[in-house]
């Protein structure tokens, strides 16, 4: 099964609640993250990945 997660929708000016964009493609046990900004690691932990 393939899932697409968007843990960050993105904004040109990050705020306290809005960060850079991030996209994650889940294929089986593999997670591929792309288009991610500097808050990507935090978003992975928050998503439970």
C-alpha positions in Angstrom: 0.0 0.0 0.0 1.2 3.5 -0.8 0.4 6.6 1.3 1.3 10.2 0.8 1.6 12.4 3.9 1.9 16.2 3.9 3.2 16.9 7.4 3.9 20.5 6.4 1.7 22.5 4.0 4.3 25.2 3.7 4.3 29.0 3.9 6.8 31.6 2.5 7.1 33.1 5.9 7.3 30.6 8.8 5.4 31.5 12.0 5.0 29.8 15.3 2.4 27.4 13.8 3.3 27.3 10.1 6.6 25.8 8.8 8.2 24.9 5.4 6.6 22.3 3.3 7.3 18.6 3.7 6.0 15.5 1.8 6.4 11.9 2.7 5.7 8.9 0.6 5.1 5.7 2.5 5.6 2.4 0.7 5.4 -0.6 2.9 8.0 -0.2 5.7 9.8 2.5 3.8 9.3 6.3 4.2 10.7 8.7 1.6 10.7 12.3 2.5 11.2 15.0 0.0 10.6 18.8 -0.5 11.3 19.2 3.2 12.5 22.3 5.0 14.6 22.6 8.2 11.7 21.5 10.5 11.5 18.0 8.8 12.9 16.0 11.7 10.4 17.5 14.1 7.6 16.7 11.7 8.7 13.1 11.4 8.7 12.6 15.2 5.3 14.3 15.4 3.9 12.0 12.7 5.2 9.0 14.6 7.6 7.9 11.8 
